[in-house]
Amino acid sequence: MKFSNGGKMILISTSGSLIRLVDAFQGNLLQTFTGFNNTRNTPLEASFTPDAQFVLSGSSDGKLHAWSCESGAKVCTMEGKQTSTIYNVQFNPKYMMLASTCN
C-alpha cells in the first residue's frame, strides 16, 4: 500500500492480477488496474509516478505496465531483455529515473 505524493490517493498492490486505486479520504474505489500477468500469485509492488498521473507495475512475464490514474486505461507495456518476474517498481523522487527488481 502506498500514498500518492500529494496524499490524495492510495495504491493497493495485491498478490493477484489486479491493483486498486482508492481515494485516501473517502475510501472510494477510483480505478482497478488489470491486464498484467501474475501467474505465480506473488506480491508485486506497484508505484505512482512522482506526479501521480500514472501507476506502473511489473509482471511475471518480465514486462512493465503503465496505466492512467485518471482514466484507468493502460497506456504502455514495456519489454526489457529479461523475462523473469518484476517484483518491484520505484521512481526516484528527485530525478526522472525508474528502477525495478527481478529475480
C-alpha positions as CSV (number, residue, x, y, z in Angstrom):
1,M,0.0,0.0,0.0
2,K,1.3,3.5,-0.9
3,F,0.1,7.0,-0.8
4,S,0.5,9.3,-3.8
5,N,3.0,12.1,-3.3
6,G,0.0,14.5,-2.8
7,G,-1.6,12.2,-0.3
8,K,-5.0,12.1,-2.0
9,M,-4.8,8.6,-3.4
10,I,-3.8,5.1,-2.1
11,L,-2.4,2.4,-4.3
12,I,-3.1,-1.1,-3.2
13,S,-0.9,-3.8,-4.8
14,T,-2.1,-7.4,-4.4
15,S,-0.7,-10.9,-5.0
16,G,-3.2,-11.4,-7.7
17,S,-3.6,-9.8,-11.2
18,L,-5.1,-6.5,-10.1
19,I,-4.2,-3.3,-8.5
20,R,-6.6,-0.9,-6.8
21,L,-6.6,2.8,-6.5
22,V,-8.7,4.4,-3.8
23,D,-9.5,7.9,-2.5
24,A,-7.4,8.4,0.6
25,F,-10.1,10.4,2.4
26,Q,-13.4,8.7,1.4
27,G,-12.1,5.2,0.7
28,N,-14.0,5.1,-2.6
29,L,-12.6,2.9,-5.3
30,L,-11.3,5.1,-8.1
31,Q,-9.7,2.5,-10.5
32,T,-8.9,-1.1,-10.8
33,F,-5.8,-1.8,-13.0
34,T,-5.6,-5.2,-14.7
35,G,-4.0,-6.7,-17.9
36,F,-0.7,-7.9,-16.4
37,N,0.5,-11.4,-15.6
38,N,1.0,-12.7,-12.1
39,T,0.9,-16.4,-12.7
40,R,2.8,-17.2,-9.5
41,N,0.4,-15.1,-7.3
42,T,3.4,-13.4,-5.7
43,P,3.2,-9.9,-4.2
44,L,4.1,-7.4,-7.0
45,E,4.6,-3.8,-5.7
46,A,3.3,-1.1,-8.0
47,S,4.2,2.5,-7.8
48,F,2.9,6.0,-8.7
49,T,4.9,8.3,-11.0
50,P,6.1,11.3,-9.0
51,D,3.2,13.5,-10.3
52,A,0.7,10.7,-9.5
53,Q,-0.7,10.7,-13.1
54,F,0.3,7.1,-13.8
55,V,0.8,3.8,-12.0
56,L,3.4,1.3,-13.0
57,S,3.7,-2.4,-12.1
58,G,5.9,-5.3,-13.1
59,S,4.6,-8.7,-14.1
60,S,5.5,-12.4,-14.0
61,D,6.4,-12.3,-17.8
62,G,9.1,-9.6,-17.2
63,K,7.2,-6.7,-18.6
64,L,6.4,-3.3,-17.1
65,H,2.9,-2.0,-17.4
66,A,1.6,1.6,-17.0
67,W,-1.9,2.9,-16.5
68,S,-3.5,6.4,-16.3
69,C,-4.8,7.2,-12.8
70,E,-7.5,9.4,-14.3
71,S,-9.0,7.1,-16.9
72,G,-7.8,3.7,-15.7
73,A,-6.6,2.8,-19.2
74,K,-3.4,1.0,-19.8
75,V,-1.1,3.4,-21.7
76,C,2.0,1.4,-22.1
77,T,3.7,-2.0,-21.9
78,M,7.5,-2.0,-21.8
79,E,9.6,-5.0,-22.6
80,G,13.2,-5.5,-21.5
81,K,15.8,-8.1,-22.1
82,Q,15.0,-10.2,-19.1
83,T,11.9,-12.5,-18.9
84,S,11.8,-13.1,-15.1
85,T,9.2,-11.7,-12.7
86,I,9.5,-8.0,-12.0
87,Y,8.6,-7.7,-8.3
88,N,9.0,-4.0,-7.5
89,V,8.9,-0.7,-9.4
90,Q,10.0,2.6,-7.8
91,F,10.6,6.1,-9.0
92,N,13.4,8.3,-7.9
93,P,11.6,11.3,-6.2
94,K,14.3,13.8,-7.3
95,Y,15.3,12.7,-10.8
96,M,13.4,11.3,-13.7
97,M,14.6,7.7,-13.0
98,L,12.8,4.4,-12.7
99,A,14.2,1.3,-11.0
100,S,12.7,-2.3,-10.9
101,T,13.8,-5.5,-9.3
102,C,13.5,-9.0,-10.6
103,N,14.9,-12.5,-9.7
